[in-house]
Amino acid sequence: MTTSAVGDRERLADIRHVLHGPSGNPARKEVAYAAYVAVILAGLYGFPVLRALVLAGDREAMGSALRSPCAALVTLAVTAVLALLGREAGRVRGPVVAPVPWVDHVVASSLDRWAALRPWFGYSLFAALFAGGLSGLLVGAAFVGARAAAWWFVPVAVVAGLVVGLVAGASWLLGQSRLSPPLPRMPGHESPSPVGTVAHEVRRMGLGELRTQASRSNRIVGGVHAGDLRAVRLEAARPVTRGRSLRLRRRGPVATLVARDVLGLRRAPAAALVGLLLSVLGGGTLGATLGSSAVPPLVGFVAAGIAYAGFGALAEGLRLEADTVGTPALFGAPPVRAAATHLVVPGLTHLLATTGAGSLTGSALGATVGDVLPWCVMTTVVVAGGSLLAAYRGRPPTTFSAVPTPQTVAIWYSTPLVLCTVLVGGMVWGATRWPTSGLLVIAAWVAGASMLYAGLRRVDAESMSHRDV
């Protein structure tokens, strides 16, 4: 260890002693306690639920699938999706987010930047590895507990989870570090760490980006505590850097709004890509659930949540329209008509992606297109209504206190997701049990139409609440 490294360690130790006293930084204890709580919750709720999912399907077919190349392909697909999401998340809130005073007074000093920021990266890396390892342990234990796999599947699943967590953490770090320019190469002042290593990527982070992400993180946490997810969404939104030269032309009240949504997706291609991938993933999961007995019917509830997230990623125009409720209409369209028009672009995109992926997956597993297509269409209708309810839900109610409680905020904001998950998951589960039931099809269409009608009614109620009496 060099003399400068020893000096940096001593100076950092003095700084921590001044800030936290002789007991040191309590962040380690907080991280350890969070991991302890996560293990308890996973053991009490995660393992029984996953084991029930496995027991509900064809265990022999699932065991054969685990020994086939399909398991490796699924793992690679999940790793690729998490790497992409981690890269995008790092551009908003990366793994190295120190408090603003620490950045201004410690990181900006002559201390080595890697030494000053290493604790925050260590906590984030531990969280990524812990989440991956715990997920692998849950999956492996669920299959072994349901007697769908041998005992050796547990260590294999844990190792696979750790690898996935490591890849996600690395892409998360790259997403943040690549916002800053590369370190200058000066003769006689080479970087103490090789290019591409973790220490080099952390040393690459500029003070401006560190301050920006620290301030943004504080505002996001404040918005979550206040129950103002609109402020959180605006903070997390990336600045528009593409398509700045594109202009919106007048095409009539309806066509102009549709063109506006298309322009928005062209200027935010990352959001469009994420929404498209999630829609394809949700449709493929629905097709697999309806097409193979090896997939538990309860996986349809997971597919419903994925489909809802995919539609939400495509419906930024709808949310922006909801943010301006109560103000004069930009193109003169009534609120309900404007909200319905903003469903055209995300609805058609989601419908094509879901039906295409669902039909292909279901056909590959032995089902017909007619067995899968109606339920994919109904999924799009249901999540469209849920997106309307989510965009125009307003602020959480304050029945008993001026400030909504965290429980109230969580229930208020999760209601559209829960409704879509229960309706779509219930439809898929019923379709696997009674595939020829005409009554189930009628009930599904009624439920989807009711969800869409409830969303439009919510738009009208929210717009009327802003009118002067």
BAGU-91174 format. One record per residue: residue in three letters; x, y, z of N, C-alpha, C in turn. Coordinates in steps of 0.05 Angstrom, whole numbers, plus 5000, padded with zeros to 4 digits. Layout:
N
ALAXYZXYZXYZ ...
This chain:
469
MET501749765000500050005000501850255000 THR501250444982502850684980502450875003 THR504251065005504051265027501551435023 SER500851514998498451674993495951525001 ALA495851254995493551095002493151085032 VAL495451055047495251045076494251315087 GLY495351535075494451795084491451845079 ASP490451745055487651775049485951615069 ARG486751375077485251215096485151355123 GLU487351475131487351615157485651865157 ARG485752005135484052245133481052175132 LEU480351965117477651875116476651775143 ALA478451635158477751545185477151785203 ASP478851995201478352235217475652365210 ILE475052375184472552495176470152345187 ARG470252075185468051915195467751945225 HIS470051965239469952005268468552265275 VAL469152475260467952735265464952725260 LEU464152585238461252585230459652385247 HIS460752155253459051945266460051865293 GLY462251975303463251895329464751635329 PRO465451535352467051295353465651045343 SER462951045342461450815332461650775302 GLY462450985287462750955259460051005244 ASN460150975218457851015201455750805206 PRO453250885213451150685219449950565193 ALA450950645170449750545145449950235143 ARG452150125153452549835151450349695167 LYS449849795190447749665207444949685193 GLU444449915180441949955166441649765143 VAL443849735128443749545105443449255114 ALA444849185136444648915147441748865157 TYR440549065170437849035179435849005156 ALA436249155135434449135111434748855099 ALA437248745098437548475087436248275105 TYR436448315131435148135150432148125147 VAL430948365144428048375139427248245113 ALA428948295092428348175066428347865067 VAL430247755082430447465085427947365099 ILE427047495120424647415135422147415117 LEU421847645102419547665084419547455062 ALA422047405051422247205030421546925041 GLY422446865065421746605077418846575084 LEU417546785093414846765102412846785079 TYR413446945059411546995037412546905010 GLY415046955004416146894977416246594971 PHE417346444990417646154985414946014983 PRO412946065001410445924997408945994971 VAL409146254963407746334939409046204914 LEU411746204913413146084890412645784890 ARG412745654913412245374914409445304905 ALA407545474912404745424903404545464873 LEU406045654861406045684832407045434818 VAL409145314829410345074817408344834821 LEU407144814844405344594849402844614831 ALA402144864823399744894806400144804777 GLY402644774769403244694741404044404739 ASP404944334716405844064710408744034719 ARG409243904741411943904752413843734735 GLU412843524723414643364706415543524681 ALA413643674670414443834646416344064654 MET415844184678417644394687420444284693 GLY420544034705423143914709424643864684 SER423243774663424543734637425443994625 ALA423844204629424644464618427144574632 LEU427444514658429844604672432344474662 ARG432144234652434544094641435044134612 SER433344304599433544364571434944634567 PRO435844694543437044964538435145194542 CYS432545144545430645364549431245514574 ALA432045364596432645494621434945694618 ALA437045614603439245794599438446044582 LEU436745994562435846214545434146414561 VAL432446304579430746484596432646644614 THR434646514626436446664643437946874628 LEU438846814604440247024588438347254581 ALA435847194575433947404568433447584592 VAL433147464616432747624640435147794646 THR437547674643440047824647440248064628 ALA439548024603439748244583437748464590 VAL435348394598433348594605434248754629 LEU435248614650436148754674438548924668 ALA440348834650442649004643441749254629 LEU439749234611438749474597437349664617 LEU435649544635434349714654436349844674 GLY438449684682440449804700441950024687 ARG442550004661443950214647442250474647 GLU439650444641437950674641437550794669 ALA437250614689436950714717439450864726 GLY441750774718444250914726444351194716 ARG443051254694443051524683441251714699 VAL439451594715437651754732438651754761 ARG439151514772440051494799441951254800 GLY444551304801446451094799447050964826 PRO448950774827449550644852451350804870 VAL452651014860454451184876453051454880 VAL451551484901450151734907450751804935 ALA452751974939453452074965451952334971 PRO451652404996450352665003451752904991 VAL450353114985451453344973453753464990 PRO453453495016455753605032458253425029 TRP457853165028460252985025461553034998 VAL459953074977461053124951462553384950 ASP461453594963462653854962465153884979 HIS465253745001467453785020469453555021 VAL468653315013470453085015471352994987 VAL469352944970470052844943471553064928 ALA470853314932472153534917474953594928 SER475753464950478353524961480553364946 SER482853354957485053214945485052914950 LEU483052814965482752534970482252374944 ASP483152134944482651954921479651914918 ARG478551954894475651944891474551664896 TRP476051464888475151184893475051124923 ALA476951224938476951184967474651334980 ALA473951574970471851734982469051624976 LEU468751494953466151404944465751094947 ARG467850954955467650664956465450564974 PRO464950684998462750575014460050565000 TRP459350774985456750784972456550584950 PHE458750544935458650334915458550054928 GLY459850024951459749764964456949694974 TYR455449894984452749834993450949764969 SER451249904947449649844923450349574911 LEU452949514910453749254899452649024917 PHE452849064943451748864961448748824957 ALA447349044953444449024948443848874922 ALA445348924901444848784876445548484878 LEU447748424891448548144894446648004913 PHE445848134934444048014954441247954941 ALA440248154925437748114912437847884892 GLY440047864876440347644858440647374871 GLY442347364892442647104906440147014920 LEU438647204933436247134947434047044927 SER433947174904432047084883432646804873 GLY435246754868435946484860435346274881 LEU435846344907435246164928432246104930 LEU430646314926427746274927426746094905 VAL427746144881426945984858427845694861 GLY430345654869431345384873429845234895 ALA429445374917428045244940425145174932 ALA423845354917421045304909420845054891 PHE422745024872422644784855423344534870 VAL425344554888426044314903423844244923 GLY422644454936420544404955418044274942 ALA417544344917415344224902416043964888 ARG418543874893419443624881419443624850 ALA420043864839420243894811423143894801 ALA425043894820427843894813429343754836 ALA431843674830433543544850434943754867 TRP436343664888437543844907439644024894 TRP441043924874443144074861442144334848 PHE439544354843438544584829438744834847 VAL438744804874438945034891441645184889 PRO443945054891446445204887446745314859 VAL445745164839445945274812444245524809 ALA441845524821440145764819441346004835 VAL442645944857443946154873446246284857 VAL447846114845450146214829449046374805 ALA447046274792445846424769444746694779 GLY443446704802442446954812444647144819 LEU446847044830449147224836450347344811 VAL450547174790451547274764449747484752 VAL447147434753445247634743445447894759 GLY445647874786445848114802448448264796 LEU450648114791453148244785453048394758 VAL451848264738451548404712449748644715 ALA447548624730445748854733447249084748 GLY448749014769450249214783452449354766 ALA453749194749455749304732454549494711 SER452349414699451049594680449949844694 TRP449049814719448050044734450350244738 LEU452750144745455050324749455850454722 LEU455850304701456550414675454650634666 GLY452050594672450050794665450651064678 GLN451651054703452351304717455051414709 SER457051244707459751344702460051454674 ARG458651344654458951434627457551694622 LEU456251814642455152084639457352294640 SER459652224652461852404654463952344632 PRO465452544624467452494603469652324614 PRO471152184596473352014605475552174618 LEU477052044635479252174649481452254629 PRO482552494632484652584613487252424618 ARG488552364597491052214598493352414596 MET494752454618496952644619499552484625 PRO501652554611504252414616505152454645 GLY505752224658506652234686504352244706 HIS501852254697499552264715497452054707 GLU498451804702496651594694494751524717 SER492451424710490451334730491551094746 PRO491251094773492250864788490750604783 SER488550614769487050364764486750324734 PRO486950074724486650024695483950114685 VAL483850174659481350254646479450024646 GLY476950084653474849874653474349754680 THR476049794700475649684726473549854742 VAL472649744764470649894780471850154791 ALA474350134801475550384812475850594790 HIS476550514766476850714744474150834737 GLU472050674737469450794730468450984752 VAL469050924777468251104799469951354798 ARG472551334793474251574791473451754767 ARG472151634747471351784724469051974730 MET467551924750465152084756465852374763 GLY464652564749465152844754463552954778 LEU464553174789463153294812460453394804 GLY460153494779457553594771455453384770 GLU456153144759454252924758453652814785 LEU455652804802455152704830453352894845 ARG453653154842451853344855449053314844 THR448853294818446153274805444653034814 GLN446052804815444652554823443952564853 ALA445752684869445152694898442652874903 SER442553104890440253274893437753154882 ARG437953014859435652884847434652654866 SER436452514878435652294896434152404920 ASN435052634931433652754953430752844945 ARG430552954922427853044913426052804907 ILE427152584897425552354892424552234918 VAL426252214938425452114964423352294976 GLY423752554974421752734984419052704971 GLY419052674944416552624930415152374938 VAL416652164943415451904952414251944979 HIS415652074997414552115024412052295024 ALA411952485005409652665004407352544987 GLY407852314974405752194958405352334931 ASP407252494922407052634897408752494876 LEU407552294864409052134844409452294818 ARG407852494813408252664790411052804792 ALA411652904815414253034819416552824816 VAL416052584826418052364823418452304794 ARG416252284779416452224750417952434735 LEU417452694741418852904728421752914735 GLU422452844759425252834767426752604753 ALA425352374750426652144738426652154708 ALA425152344696425052354667427752454656 ARG428652334634431052414622430552654604 PRO432452844602432153074584431952984555 VAL430353124539429953064511432453154496 THR433852974483436253044467435952954439 ARG433952794432433552694405431052834392 GLY431252854367428952954352428253244358 ARG430153404366429553684372428753844347 SER429653754324428953894300426153824289 LEU424953614300422353524290420153724300 ARG418253774284416153964290413353834287 LEU411453914303408753814303407053994284 ARG405753864265404054014246401153974252 ARG399554164244396654154249395353954231 ARG393853764243392453554228389653514237 GLY388553704252385853664263386053604293 PRO383853624307383853584337384853314345 VAL383953104331384652834339387352744328 ALA387752784303390252694290392652844301 THR392253094310394553244321395453124347 LEU393553044364394252914389395652644384 VAL394752494364396052244358398852294348 ALA399152494330401852564320403652664343 ARG402452794362404052894385405152654401 ASP403552444405404552214420406752064404 VAL406352054378408451924361411052084363 LEU410852354362413152514364414552484391 GLY412952454412414052414439415652154441 LEU414651944428416151684429418651704411 ARG418551854390420951894374423052054388 ARG422252234405424152394421425152244446 ALA423752044454424551874477424551584469 PRO426451504452426551234441427051024463 ALA428451104485428950914506426350824519 ALA424551014525421950944537420350774518 ALA420450844492418950684473420050404471 LEU422650374472423850104471423249944496 VAL423350064519422649924544419749834544 GLY417950014536415149944534414549724514 LEU415949734491415649524472416649254482 LEU418949254495420049004505418348884527 LEU417349054545415548954566412948854555 SER411848984534409448884522409848614508 VAL412148584495412748324483413148114504 LEU414548184526414947994547412347914560 GLY410548114565407948044576406247874558 GLY406247934532404747764513405947484511 GLY408647464510409847204509409247034534 THR409147164557408547024582405646934582 LEU403847094571401047014569400746784550 GLY402146794527402046574508403146314519 ALA405246334535406446094547404545974568 THR403146154583401346054604398945914591 LEU397946024569395645904556396345674538 GLY398845644531399645444512400945194523 SER401845204548403344974559402444924587 SER402044664593401244594620403644604639 ALA406144624628408444644645408644914659 VAL407245114648407245384660404945394679 PRO405345464705403045484724401145694715 PRO398545644718396545854710396846114725 LEU397946104750398246344765400346534754 VAL401946434735403946604722402446824706 GLY399946774699398346974685398147234701 PHE398147214727398147464744400747624740 VAL402947484738405547614734405547744706 ALA404447604686404347714659402547964658 ALA400447964675398748204675400248444686 GLY401848414707403448634717405548734697 ILE406748544682408648624661407248784639 ALA404948684631403448824610402649104618 TYR401849134643401049394654403449584653 ALA405849484662408249654661408949734633 GLY408649544613409249604586407449824574 PHE404849804580403050014570403750284583 GLY404350284609405050524622407550664611 ALA409550504603411950624591411350754564 LEU409250664550408550774524406551014526 ALA405451054550403251244553404051504567 GLU406451604560407351854572405552084563 GLY404652084539402752294530400252304546 LEU399152074554396852074571397352194598 ARG399652134610400352244636400752544634 LEU402052644613402452924610399753074606 GLU397852944592395253054589393853074616 ALA394152864633392952864659394253084677 ASP396753134674398053344690396953624684 THR395853664661394753924654391753944657 VAL390553754671387653754675386854004690 GLY384754134682383854384695384754624681 THR386654604662387654834647386254834619 PRO386255054605385055064578386354854560 ALA384654714544385654504527387454624505 LEU389754484500391654594481390554584453 PHE389054384445387954354418384954374418 GLY383754454440380854494440379254244444 ALA380454014449378853764452377953744481 PRO375453644486374453604513376253404528 PRO376253404554378153234569377752934563 VAL375252834562374852554558375852474530 ARG375152634510376052574483379052584480 ALA380352784494383252804493384552564506 ALA383452474529384552234542384251984525 ALA381951954513381451724496383351724471 THR383851964461385651984438388451914445 HIS389251984469391951914478392351614483 LEU390151464482390451164484391051034457 VAL390851184435391051064408393850954404 VAL395851124407398651034401399550814420 PRO399350854447400250634464398550384461 GLY395950424456394150194454394750024429 LEU395150154406395750004382398549864384 THR400450014395403149894399403049654418 HIS401749694440401449474460399949244448 LEU397849304433396149084422397748914402 LEU399149054384400748904364402948734377 ALA404348864397406548714410405448484426 THR403348524441402248314458401048084442 THR399448154422398147934406400247784390 GLY402247934379404247794363405947604379 ALA406947704402408647534419406947314431 GLY404547364440402847164452402146944432 SER401447024407400746824387403046654379 LEU405446774376407746614369408546424391 THR408546514416409246344438407246124442 GLY404646194441402645984444402645774422 SER403045864397403245674375405645494377 ALA407845604387410245434390409945224411 LEU408245274431407845084452405444904448 GLY404144924425401944734419399144854419 ALA398745104426396145224426395545344399 THR393045404394392245534369392145834374 VAL392145984352392046274354389346354367 GLY387246214361384646284372384546244402 ASP386246064413386246024442387746254457 VAL389446404443391046604456390246884449 LEU389446924424389047194414386847354429 PRO384547244435382447404450383447504477 TRP384947334491385847414517388047634516 CYS389647624495391647844491390248104485 VAL388148094468386648334463385348444488 MET384148264504382848354528384848464548 THR387348364548389348474565389948764559 THR390148824533390549104525388349284533 VAL385849194531383549354539383549404569 VAL384149204584384149234614386349424623 VAL388849384612391049564621390649844611 ALA389249884589388550154580386750294600 GLY384750154609383050264630384650314656 GLY386450134663388050174687389950414684 SER390950454660392650694656391150954658 LEU388650954650386951184654386551244683 LEU385951034698385551064727388051164741 ALA390351064731392951144743393651434736 ALA393151514712393951784703392151994716 TYR389551934720387652134730386752074759 ARG388451944774387551874802387652114821 GLY389252314815389452544833391252484857 ARG391052654877392652624901391252424920 PRO392752294938391552114957389652254975 PRO387552114984385552245001386652295029 THR385752515041386552585068384052595086 THR383052355092380552335107380952405136 PHE383052285148383352315177385652505185 SER387252575166389552755172390152925147 ALA391453155152392153335130394253215112 VAL395953045123398152915108397452615105 PRO397252505081396652225078398752045090 THR397951825102399751635114401151475092 PRO403451355098404751185077403050955068 GLN401450835086399650615078397550715058 THR396450955063394451065045395651125018 VAL398151235017399451294992399951034976 ALA400850824990401450574977398950444965 ILE396750454980394250334970393150504947 TRP393350764950392150944929393550904902 TYR396250894903397750874878397950594867 SER397450394883397650114873394950004865 THR392750154869390050054862389749984832 PRO390550154813390350084785391849834778 LEU394349804788395949574783394649324794 VAL393549344818392249104830389849024815 LEU388249224806385849154791386549014764 CYS388449124750389249004724390448724729 THR392048694749393248434755391048224762 VAL389148304778387048114786385248044763 LEU384448244747382648184725384048014703 VAL386348094694387647944673388547674683 GLY389747664706390547404717388247224722 GLY385947334731383547164734382547054707 MET382647234686381747134660383546904650 VAL386146934652387946734642387646474659 TRP387346504685386946264701384346124694 GLY382246274689379746154681379946024653 ALA381446154635381746034608383245774609 THR385145744627386545484629384845264641 ARG382845344657381145134670378745074654 TRP377545284641375145244625375545364597 PRO377145234581377945354555375545394535 THR373445244539371145264520368745404532 SER369045544554366845674567366145934553 GLY363745954541362846204529362146414550 LEU361246324574360546504595363046654605 LEU365346514606367846644614368646864594 VAL368246814568368947014548367247264552 ILE364547214556362747444559363547604585 ALA364147464606364947594631367447754627 ALA369347644612371847784607371448044591 TRP369748034570369148274555367748484572 VAL365948394589364548584607366448704626 ALA368348544637370248654656372048854642 GLY373048794618374748974603373349234596 ALA370849214587369349464580368749624605 SER368249494627367649634652370149784662 MET372549654659374949784667375550034650 LEU375150004624375550234606373550464612 TYR371050384617368950584624369550724650 ALA370550574670371250694696373550884692 GLY375450824675377651014670376651274657 LEU374851254638373851494625372051654645 ARG370651514661369051654682370851804701 ARG373151684708375051814725376152064713 VAL376652054687377552294673375552514675 ASP373052454670370952654672370652764700 ALA370752594720370552684748372852864756 GLU375252794747377652954755377553224741 SER376653234716376553484702374253664713 MET372053544721369853704733370653814760 SER372453674775373153774801374854034800 HIS375954094776377454344773375854574763 ARG373254524758371654744747370754924770 ASP370455184764369455374784366455344787 VAL365555344812362655314817361355584812 
